[in-house]
C-alpha cells in the first residue's frame, strides 16, 4: 500500500516539474522573441511602437500560464478540482442508486 502512495506522489511531483519546465521554456521564448521584436520595431519603425501589442498579448498568456503553474487561481485551484470530482462522483453514484 505504501509503495502505491509513493508512486502517486512521485507521479504528481513529476507532473509539477514538467509544468514548471514548460512555463520556464515559455518565459524564455517570450523574452528572447520580445527582444528581437523590440529591436526590429525600434530600428525600422520607431515612430510607431507596435511591439507593445505583442508584449501585452503574449504577456497576458505568460501571466495566466504562471497562475496555473504556481496555483494562484483562488477559485479553480487543486482543492476546488478535487471537491468537484468528488461531488460529480457522488452525484453519479446517487443517480445510479435511484435508477436501481
N, C-alpha and C positions, 0 to 999 in steps of 0.2 A: 504494500500500500504506500509506503514511504517513497519508494523509487518512482511510482507513478506521480506523486506530488512533486518530487524533484524534477521530473521530466516536464511537467506542466509549467513549473516556474522557469525552467530553462527555456522552453519554447516562448513563453511570454517575454522573458528578458531578451531573447534573440530577436523577436519581432520589434521590440522597442529600440534595440540597437540599429536594426535595419531602417526603421522610420527616421531615427536621428541621422543616420548616414545619408539617407535620401534628402533630408532637409538641408544638411550642410552642403551637399552637392548642388542643390537648387540655389542656395545662397551664394555659393562660389560662382556659379554660372551667371547669376544675376549681376554680381559685382563686376565680373570681367566683361560681360556684354555691355553693361551700362557705361563702363569706362570707354569702350570703343564707340558707342553711340554718342556719348557726350563729346568725344574728340571730333567725330565726323560732323556733328551739328555745329560746334563752335568754330571749326576750321572752314567749312563750306557755306554755312548759312547762319552766321552769328546774330543776324538781325531778327531771326525767328527761333525762339527756344522751344522747338518741337520735342526735344528729348524728355521734357517734363512729363508729357503724356505717357510715354513708355515707363518712365521712372515711377509714376503714380500707379499705373495699371498693374505692372508686374510687381511692384512693391506691395500692393494690396494682396496679391496672390501669395507673396512671401509671408506677409503678416498672418493670413489665415492658415497657411501651412505650419507656421511656428505655433500658432494657437492649438492646432490639432496635435502636433508632436509633443508639445510641452504641457498638454492637458489644461489649457487656460479657458476652455469653454465652460462657463459657470452652469449652464443648463444641460448641456449634452456631453458630460464627462463620462468616465467609465462606470461610476456608480449608477448614474442615470440609465446607462445602457444595460447594466446587469439587472436593475429593477424592472425595466421594460421587458426584458427577455423572460424573467420570472413571471411577470404579470401575464404576458401572452401565453406562456406555457400553462399557467393555472386556468386561464380562460378557456383554452383549448381542452384541457382536461375536464373542466366542469361542463363544457358543451357536449363532450363525448358521453359523460355520465348522464346527462339529460336525455340523450338520444337512446340510451340503453334501457 
